[in-house]
């Protein structure tokens, strides 16, 4: 499967997921002062697509093409790859993560619905929603770590035409630390962005700390 085909597959799955779930996937709760908004949405189609993508990631491996270390990978290309990977993980985790609060809501209302929105909170909302958010970020960590550890690109990296590799002549990188630091760096993206743009190789600070680099894949 080539780069364009994989991008179109993710895009089509995202559009279908959004349509099947009414434009919103997952569960959320937001409170300001005494006003709260709690919502959750999923669907059979979204759960099925999530399981299909999880199976695809488990059995399919991106081709390990040679790379050209002299070609610079731009900062925005890397941001785009991360967003695409985040969408992939979110499509897998969010539909399933919304099920506990949907089931709990059905016990109060007496009828199971695939989506709801209410403007008040219950004491159990955080207990039902927080584990889903934590599980999503753990899944993203495992997804990025395993691909880097096996020296293969993620879906986002493959579509963007690069992969993570060790800095030549250095000790084996700590890929787990790299993923953790990249999460921190991307959360503070405005601080991480400027130094990377000023560097000739466009490397982020977590690349330097963990002795890794990104390299363009030869088509």
N, C-alpha and C positions, 0 to 999 in steps of 0.2 A: 504494500500500500504506500503510495507516494505522499509527499508532503501536502499537496493540495487536497487529495482524497481524505486524509486524516483531518485536516482543518474543516472540510465540508461535513464530515461525519460528526464532529463535535458540535458544529454550528447547528446542524439539523436536529441533533439530539437535544440541544439546549432550547431551540424553538419549540419542539414537540413537548418537552418537559414543561415549559412555561405555559403553553396552551392547555395541556392536560390538567395543570394545577391552578388554572385561573390567573396566571401571570405572577404567581408567588409560590415558592417552594421552601418548605421548612417551617420553623416556629420562631417567634420573636415576642419579646415583652419589653415595653418601654413605659416608664412612669415618670411624670413630672409633677411634683407636689402631690396633690391628691388625685390626679387624673392619670389613668393607665390605659394602655392599648395593648391587648394580647391577641395574637393571631397565629394560626397554623394552617398549613395547606399541603396536601399531597394528593396522590391519585394512584390507581392501579398501574397506569401506564408509566408514571414517574418511578414507582418502585421497581417495575419490570426493567425499565431502561437502566436504572442504577445498578441492578444486579447483573445485567448484560455487560455494562462497562466494567464492573468489577471482575467479571469472568474474562473479559478481553484483556485487561491489564495483567491477569494472573497467567494467561497462556501465551499472550503475544509479546514478542520482544522486538524493539526497534532495531533495524539493521545497524551494525557497528561499522559504519563507513570510516575510512581514513579521514584525518583532519589536517588542516593547514594552520600551523601555529602563527604564521606571519600575518594572517588576515584578522583584523580587529573586529570584535563583536560589539556593536553599538549598545549604549545604555538602554535606549528605548526598545530595541529588539529583545533585550533581556526582560524588561518589564512586561512586554507583550507575552513572552513565553510563560512567565510566572502567572499572569492573569488567566491564560488558557489552561494551565495546569490546575489552578484554583477552581476554575469552572468545572473541570473534569471531576475533581474530588468532591466538589459541592453537589454535582448531579448524582453521585453515588451515595453520599451520606445524608443529605438534607431530606429526601423523601422518606427514608426509614426513620430518621431522627424525629420527624414530626408525628410519628405514629403514637408514642406514649401519651402525649397531651391530647391527641385526637380521641384516643380510647378513653382517657380520663374525662374529657368533656362529654362523651357519649353517656357516661354513667350519671352525670348531672342532668343532662337534657333528656335522656331516655332514647335518643336516636343517634346513630353514628352518621356523621357527615365528614366528607373529605376535606372540608375547609370551614373555618369559622373566624369571626372577629368579634371581640367583646371589649367594652370600655370600662372594665373593672378587673381587679386582680384577685387571685385566690392564693392562699398560703403555699399550695403545692406547685405553683407555676414554675418557680425557680428550680425546684427539685426535678421537674420533668424536662425543662428546656436546657439547663446548664450542661448536663452530661452530653447532650447532642452536640453542643458547641465545642466542648472539650474533645469529644471523639472525632469531630471533623478536623481539628488542627493536629491531632495525633495521626490521623490517616494521611494528612498532607505531609507531615514529617516523614512517616514511613515511606510514602510514595517517592519523595525527593531523595531520601537517604539511600534507598535500595537501588534506584537508578544510578545515582552517582557512584555508589560502592561497586556496582557491576560494570561501570564505565560505559553505560548506555544512556542515550538521551531520553528524557521524558517526552510525552506527546508534544508539549509546548516547545521544548527545545528542538525536537525533530522538525516540527513545522517551521520554526525560526532558523533552522540550519546550523545549529551548534550543539556542543555537549561539554560537560565539565570534565576536566582532566587534571592531573598533577602537574605542578610546576617542574620543568625539566631540571634534574640534578638535585631535587629536594627529597626529604624523607617522605614515606607514604602519608598522605593527608588524613586528617581526622574528619571524615565526611559528616559524622553526626554533629560535631561542633560547627561545621560549616553551615548546616541547615539551620541550627539554632541561631547562630549569629546573623544569618541572612534574614530570618524572621524579624529579629530586632532591628536590623538595618532597614528593612522594607517598611516597618511600622514608622520609623523615623526617616521616611524617604526624602524629605526635603533637606535633611542634614547629610544624608548619604549621597545624594545626587550630585551636588556641586563638586566635591573632590573627585568623583569618578569622571565627570565631564572634563575636568582639567588635566587628568592623567593621559599620557599618550596612548596607553594600552586600554583605557576606559575601564580599568578594574575597580571593583568596589573594595572597601576596606576589609570585608570578610574574606575576600579572595586572598589578600595579602597575608592576613593573620593565619589562615589555614593552609597556606602554601598550595593553593589551587588556582586554576585559571579556566577560562572558557575559550574554546577553539572552534573556528568555523569548520563545518563538515564539508568535505569535497563531494560535490554532487556526482 
